[in-house]
Amino acid sequence: MAKGKPRSDKLVGATNLLGTLFVGMLLHKAVTYLAGNDSWVYWFLVLFTWRYLRLVINLAGFWSYQASPILATHTYTPNKDVTVIVPTIDPGQEFEDCVLSIARNYPAKIIIATVGNVLRTKVLAAIKPMEEAYQNTKFEVLTTYVPNKRAQVANAARVVKTNITVMVDDHVFWGHKMLESLLLPFEEDLNVGLVGTNKRARRMNGLGTWQRIWNTLGALYLERHNFEIRATNTIDGGVFVVSTRTCAILTDILHHDDFLPGFENERFLLGWLGPLSPDDDNYVTRFVVRHNFGIKIQYTPDTLMETTVGVASPPYRKFLGQCRRWSRTTWRSNACSLFTDRSIYISQPYCVYAVFLTSLTNFAAVIDPALVYLLKQSLWFAAYPKLAIGSLVAWILLSKAVKVFAYFRRHPQDIWLFPVQVCWGYFHSLIKLWALLTFWDGAWSGRNLSAVPVDKGRRSQSTSP
């Protein structure tokens, strides 16, 4: 297997620690100077800096981002070097549209990883027209008898022969130049092992007010993720996660002796709980970082993938289930990165603060009122009450608008939903608290896996149409 760039962990770790302490000392001196003798101002500035310093730095990172360019010669080409894995338990119209968008990129092979003979039959019928239309791409259907995304992906990963593997969810849609652009980071930097993309939720037409709210909340969720991954990846090469909605990875990494055993049997809380079904993309991201490979977010119009979020029926049930699952993932995975894995301290020093530590304290429903309270006790408020509170409230609202500005610029007709987005942010604090109290729950909430038709039989089956 290819190896990531070697590093001196002790030297880099010591350098990062000294740098962090130096920056912390400077911030402490600045806050102490600004606060004077007012302890209320001091703690207000401490909390304000902890919450918002990363926003200012991330803005600089976001706007200084550069995508991997097109080189004069290509090391990889889609029709020779790419296998796409699509796990599915719902081979309906979205699945067909997804696979068709992939086929239009002409990969060498598309592997559909499904569950049971009933779904295998449906998949074969769905892809038959595509097999006839795209004869230079090989289609293969692999079947397990467990409705588990990790098991399905692992079953497919074992048979991949190309240099690059692309993992794709069954409800995402590509443009026709996705693979061409997705391969560029591997050519620009030979140490890159994992590439992520920018995401966008489809704004569905003909929705009622209730459905429009949930569709927009889902779209804004992805917009915030786009902002975060583009910014932090620019600053220190790190991200909170590379989403497997669409990502490209060196196949050698998937075939590492430790990858698939850990992928299929990941446990948490010191190994007491598990194995996990969700959190698969977090596992992939941590494994890549731990083995010294680089991560690149290829954020371009060509790598923009679309997906559907917040439009299930009833719309709130699936989305709320997804939010609970994503929040539990945050607690489990970020705690693992900080306390068990610890590779991020070496390779992603900025993300330690801006992603992993702040995620543990990011309760808007607690921090925003706390900032208001601390400010109201201070001499600043006593001297300029209206200016002080007005400025703080304006800043808080501005900070909530920055990450989602791109969505409202594209869809100004939805601007009336911005207050809903603000309220949702405070409500999400309750979801996050509930997720902390139930972090041990490894269910794939948001999807009814018990309804998947699973027939008993052989553990896996391969069919090449």
C-alpha positions in Angstrom: 0.0 0.0 0.0 1.1 3.6 -0.6 2.2 5.4 2.5 1.4 8.9 3.6 4.1 11.5 4.1 6.4 10.7 7.0 6.5 13.1 9.9 8.2 13.5 13.2 5.2 13.4 15.5 7.0 14.6 18.6 8.7 17.5 16.9 5.5 18.6 15.1 3.4 18.1 18.2 5.8 20.2 20.3 5.8 22.9 17.7 2.0 23.0 17.5 1.7 23.0 21.3 4.2 25.9 21.7 2.4 27.8 18.9 -1.0 27.3 20.6 0.3 28.4 24.0 1.9 31.5 22.4 -1.4 32.5 20.6 -3.3 31.8 23.8 -1.0 34.1 25.8 -1.4 36.9 23.2 -5.2 36.6 23.3 -5.1 36.6 27.2 -3.1 39.8 27.2 -5.3 41.4 24.6 -8.5 40.5 26.5 -7.0 41.6 29.8 -6.0 45.0 28.4 -9.4 45.6 26.8 -11.3 44.5 30.0 -9.3 46.8 32.3 -10.5 46.1 35.9 -13.9 44.9 34.9 -14.1 41.1 35.4 -17.5 41.0 33.6 -16.0 42.4 30.4 -13.1 40.0 30.8 -15.3 36.9 30.8 -17.5 38.4 28.1 -14.5 38.8 25.8 -13.2 35.3 26.7 -16.5 33.7 25.7 -16.9 36.0 22.7 -13.4 35.2 21.4 -13.9 31.4 22.0 -17.1 31.5 20.0 -16.3 33.9 17.2 -12.5 34.0 16.6 -12.9 30.9 14.4 -15.6 32.7 12.3 -13.2 35.5 11.5 -10.3 33.2 10.6 -12.6 30.9 8.6 -13.8 33.8 6.5 -10.2 34.5 5.6 -9.7 30.8 4.8 -12.9 30.6 2.8 -12.0 33.5 0.5 -8.3 32.4 0.1 -9.3 28.9 -1.0 -7.8 27.5 -4.3 -9.0 24.4 -6.0 -6.6 21.9 -7.6 -5.9 23.1 -11.1 -6.0 21.2 -14.4 -2.5 19.9 -15.2 -0.9 19.5 -18.6 -0.8 15.8 -18.3 -3.1 13.5 -16.4 -2.1 10.7 -14.0 -5.6 9.4 -13.7 -8.6 9.1 -16.0 -12.1 8.1 -15.1 -12.5 5.3 -17.6 -9.4 3.6 -16.5 -8.8 4.5 -12.9 -12.1 4.9 -11.1 -14.6 2.5 -9.6 -17.8 4.0 -8.1 -19.5 2.3 -5.2 -23.2 3.1 -4.6 -24.8 1.4 -1.6 -28.6 1.3 -1.7 -31.6 -0.1 0.0 -34.1 2.0 -2.0 -33.6 1.6 -5.8 -36.3 4.0 -6.8 -36.3 7.0 -9.1 -33.7 9.0 -7.2 -31.4 6.0 -7.3 -31.9 5.7 -11.1 -31.2 9.4 -11.6 -28.1 9.1 -9.3 -26.6 6.1 -11.2 -27.3 7.8 -14.6 -25.5 10.9 -13.5 -22.5 8.7 -12.5 -22.6 6.8 -15.8 -22.4 10.1 -17.7 -19.0 10.6 -16.2 -17.7 7.3 -17.8 -16.0 5.6 -14.8 -14.4 2.2 -15.4 -16.9 0.4 -13.2 -20.0 1.1 -11.1 -20.7 -1.3 -8.3 -24.2 -1.3 -6.8 -24.1 -2.7 -3.2 -27.6 -3.7 -2.2 -29.4 -6.1 0.2 -31.2 -9.3 -0.5 -32.6 -10.8 -3.7 -35.7 -8.7 -3.9 -33.7 -5.5 -4.1 -31.1 -7.1 -6.3 -33.8 -7.8 -8.8 -35.0 -4.2 -8.7 -31.5 -2.9 -9.1 -30.8 -5.1 -12.1 -34.0 -3.9 -13.8 -33.2 -0.2 -13.0 -29.6 -0.3 -14.4 -30.3 -2.4 -17.5 -31.0 0.6 -19.8 -27.8 2.3 -18.5 -25.8 -0.8 -19.1 -26.9 -0.8 -22.7 -26.3 3.0 -23.2 -22.9 3.0 -21.5 -21.2 -0.1 -22.7 -17.7 1.1 -21.9 -18.6 1.2 -18.2 -18.9 -2.1 -16.4 -21.8 -2.5 -14.0 -21.8 -5.0 -11.1 -24.4 -5.7 -8.4 -23.2 -7.1 -5.1 -25.6 -8.3 -2.5 -25.3 -8.7 1.3 -28.1 -10.0 3.5 -27.7 -7.3 6.2 -29.1 -3.8 5.7 -26.0 -2.0 6.8 -24.2 0.6 4.8 -20.8 -0.3 6.2 -21.2 -4.0 5.3 -22.5 -3.1 1.8 -19.5 -0.8 1.1 -17.0 -3.2 2.5 -18.4 -6.0 0.3 -17.8 -3.8 -2.7 -14.5 -2.4 -1.7 -12.9 -5.8 -1.5 -13.3 -6.3 -5.3 -12.2 -2.9 -6.5 -9.2 -3.1 -8.8 -8.8 0.5 -10.0 -6.5 3.1 -8.4 -9.3 5.3 -7.2 -12.5 4.4 -5.5 -15.4 6.9 -5.3 -18.1 6.3 -2.7 -21.5 7.8 -3.4 -24.9 7.8 -1.6 -27.8 6.7 -3.7 -29.7 10.0 -3.7 -27.0 12.4 -5.0 -26.7 13.8 -8.5 -23.5 14.7 -10.4 -22.7 17.0 -13.3 -21.0 15.5 -16.3 -17.5 16.7 -15.3 -17.5 15.5 -11.7 -14.9 12.8 -12.0 -12.6 14.8 -14.1 -12.4 17.5 -11.4 -12.5 15.1 -8.5 -9.3 13.4 -9.7 -7.2 16.6 -9.9 -6.1 16.8 -6.3 -4.6 13.3 -6.5 -2.5 14.6 -9.5 -1.5 17.9 -7.9 -0.3 16.4 -4.6 0.8 12.8 -4.4 0.2 12.7 -0.7 -3.5 13.3 -1.0 -5.5 10.2 -0.1 -9.0 11.5 0.2 -11.0 14.2 -1.7 -14.3 15.7 -0.8 -16.7 18.0 -2.7 -19.1 20.8 -2.3 -22.7 19.9 -1.7 -26.1 21.5 -2.4 -29.6 20.4 -1.6 -32.1 20.6 -4.4 -34.7 23.3 -3.9 -37.8 21.4 -4.8 -40.7 23.1 -6.6 -44.3 22.9 -5.8 -43.9 22.5 -2.0 -46.3 23.8 0.6 -45.1 26.1 3.3 -44.5 23.3 5.8 -42.4 21.3 3.4 -40.6 24.4 2.1 -39.4 25.1 5.7 -37.9 21.7 6.0 -36.4 21.6 2.5 -34.8 25.0 3.3 -33.4 23.9 6.6 -31.8 20.9 5.0 -30.3 23.1 2.3 -28.9 25.5 4.8 -27.4 22.6 6.7 -25.3 21.7 3.7 -24.4 25.4 3.0 -22.9 25.7 6.5 -20.9 22.5 5.9 -19.6 23.8 2.6 -18.4 26.9 4.4 -16.7 25.0 7.2 -14.9 22.4 5.1 -13.6 24.9 2.5 -12.4 27.3 5.1 -10.6 24.8 7.5 -9.2 22.8 4.6 -7.5 25.9 3.3 -6.0 26.9 6.7 -4.4 23.6 7.9 -5.7 20.9 5.5 -8.2 19.6 8.0 -12.0 19.1 8.0 -14.5 17.9 10.5 -15.4 15.1 8.1 -15.3 14.2 4.4 -18.9 13.3 3.5 -19.4 10.0 1.8 -22.3 11.4 -0.1 -19.5 11.8 -2.7 -15.8 11.3 -2.0 -12.8 9.8 -3.7 -10.2 7.8 -2.0 -7.0 5.9 -2.9 -8.0 2.2 -3.3 -4.8 1.3 -1.5 -6.2 2.9 1.6 -9.3 0.8 1.4 -7.2 -2.3 1.0 -4.9 -1.5 4.0 -4.9 -4.5 6.3 -6.6 -2.5 9.1 -9.1 -0.5 7.2 -12.0 -2.9 6.5 -11.8 -4.8 9.8 -12.1 -1.5 11.6 -14.7 -0.2 9.2 -17.0 -3.1 9.7 -16.4 -3.5 13.5 -15.8 0.0 14.8 -16.5 0.3 18.5 -16.5 3.3 20.8 -16.3 4.3 24.5 -13.0 2.5 24.9 -14.4 -0.5 23.0 -17.3 -1.1 25.3 -20.0 -0.2 22.8 -20.6 -1.0 19.2 -20.1 -2.1 16.5 -21.3 1.1 14.8 -23.6 1.3 11.8 -23.5 5.1 11.2 -20.4 7.4 11.4 -18.9 5.6 8.4 -17.5 8.8 6.8 -16.0 9.9 10.1 -14.2 6.6 10.3 -12.8 7.0 6.8 -11.7 10.6 7.5 -9.9 9.6 10.8 -8.2 6.6 9.2 -6.8 8.8 6.4 -5.5 11.4 8.8 -4.0 8.8 11.1 -2.0 7.2 8.3 -0.5 10.6 7.3 -2.4 11.1 4.0 -3.6 14.6 3.0 -7.2 15.6 2.5 -8.4 18.0 -0.2 -11.8 19.6 -0.6 -12.3 20.2 -4.4 -14.8 23.0 -4.3 -15.7 23.9 -7.9 -18.8 24.1 -10.1 -17.8 20.8 -11.7 -17.6 19.0 -8.3 -20.9 20.3 -7.0 -23.1 17.4 -6.1 -26.8 17.8 -5.5 -28.9 15.8 -3.1 -32.4 15.8 -1.6 -32.8 16.8 2.0 -35.9 17.6 4.0 -38.5 16.4 1.5 -39.5 13.0 2.8 -43.0 12.5 3.9 -43.7 13.6 6.6 -40.8 16.0 6.0 -39.9 16.6 9.7 -39.6 12.9 10.7 -36.6 11.9 8.5 -34.8 15.2 8.9 -35.1 15.3 12.7 -33.9 11.7 12.8 -31.0 12.6 10.6 -30.1 15.5 12.9 -30.2 13.3 15.9 -27.9 10.8 14.2 -25.5 13.5 12.9 -25.3 15.1 16.4 -24.6 11.7 18.1 -21.9 11.2 15.4 -20.4 14.6 16.4 -20.1 13.6 20.1 -18.7 10.1 19.3 -16.3 11.0 16.5 -15.0 14.3 17.8 -14.3 12.7 21.3 -12.5 9.9 19.5 -10.4 12.4 17.5 -9.5 14.4 20.6 -9.0 11.7 23.2 -8.4 8.3 21.6 -7.0 8.9 18.1 -5.2 12.2 18.7 -3.7 12.4 15.2 -5.3 15.8 14.7 -3.0 17.5 17.2 -0.1 16.8 14.8 -1.8 17.3 11.4 -4.6 19.8 12.1 -3.7 22.1 14.9 -6.2 24.8 13.9 -9.0 22.3 13.5 -8.4 21.1 17.1 -9.8 24.5 18.2 -12.0 25.6 15.3 -13.7 22.2 14.7 -13.3 19.6 17.5 -13.1 21.6 20.7 -15.6 24.2 19.8 -18.1 21.5 18.6 -18.3 20.3 22.2 -19.4 23.8 23.4 -21.5 24.9 20.5 -24.8 25.4 22.2 -26.3 28.6 20.7 -29.2 28.5 23.2 -26.7 28.7 26.1 -23.8 30.8 24.7 -25.8 33.6 23.1 -27.9 34.4 26.3 -24.7 34.0 28.3 -23.0 36.7 26.2 -26.0 39.0 26.7 -26.0 38.4 30.4 -22.2 39.0 30.8 -22.4 42.2 28.7 -25.4 43.6 30.7 -23.3 43.2 34.0 -20.4 45.1 32.6 -19.3 48.7 32.7 -19.6 48.8 28.9 -23.3 48.3 29.2 -23.6 50.8 32.0 -21.9 53.5 29.8 -23.6 52.7 26.5 -26.5 50.3 27.1 -28.3 50.6 23.7 -25.1 50.6 21.7 -23.6 47.6 23.6 -26.7 45.4 23.3 -27.5 46.5 19.8 -24.0 45.8 18.5 -23.9 42.3 20.1 -27.3 41.3 18.7 -26.3 42.6 15.3 -23.1 40.6 15.4 -24.9 37.5 16.5 -27.4 37.8 13.6 -24.6 38.6 11.1 -22.6 35.5 12.2 -25.7 33.4 11.6 -26.1 34.8 8.1 -22.6 34.6 6.8 -22.5 30.8 6.2 -25.9 30.7 4.5 -25.6 33.9 2.5 -24.9 31.9 -0.7 -28.2 30.1 -0.5 -30.3 33.3 0.0 -28.4 35.0 -2.8 -29.5 32.1 -5.1 -33.0 32.0 -3.7 -34.0 35.4 -2.5 -37.6 34.3 -2.4 -36.7 32.2 0.7 -35.3 35.1 2.7 -38.4 35.1 4.9 -37.1 31.8 6.3 -34.0 33.3 7.8 -35.7 33.9 11.2 -36.8 30.3 11.1 -33.2 29.3 10.5 -32.2 31.4 13.6 -34.8 29.7 15.7 -33.8 26.3 14.4 -30.3 27.0 15.5 -31.5 27.5 19.1 -33.8 24.4 18.9 -30.8 22.4 17.6 -29.1 23.0 20.9 -31.8 20.8 22.5 -31.2 18.1 19.8 -27.5 18.3 20.5 -28.1 17.9 24.3 -30.3 15.0 23.7 -27.7 13.4 21.4 -25.1 13.8 24.2 -27.4 12.1 26.7 -28.1 9.3 24.1 -24.7 9.1 22.4 -24.6 5.4 22.9 -27.5 4.9 20.5 -25.9 3.7 17.2 -29.1 3.3 15.3 -29.4 4.7 11.8 -32.2 7.2 12.8 -34.0 8.8 9.9 -34.4 5.5 8.0 -36.5 2.5 8.7 -34.1 -0.4 8.1 -36.5 -2.9 9.5 -38.7 -2.4 6.5 -35.9 -3.5 4.1 -36.8 -6.8 2.4 -34.0 -9.1 3.5 -34.3 -12.7 2.4 -32.1 -15.3 4.2 -29.5 -17.1 2.2 -25.9 -16.7 1.2 -24.0 -13.9 2.9 -23.1 -12.1 -0.4 -23.7 -12.5 -4.1 -22.2 -10.8 -7.2 -24.0 -10.2 -10.4 -22.4 -8.6 -13.5 -25.2 -7.6 -15.9 
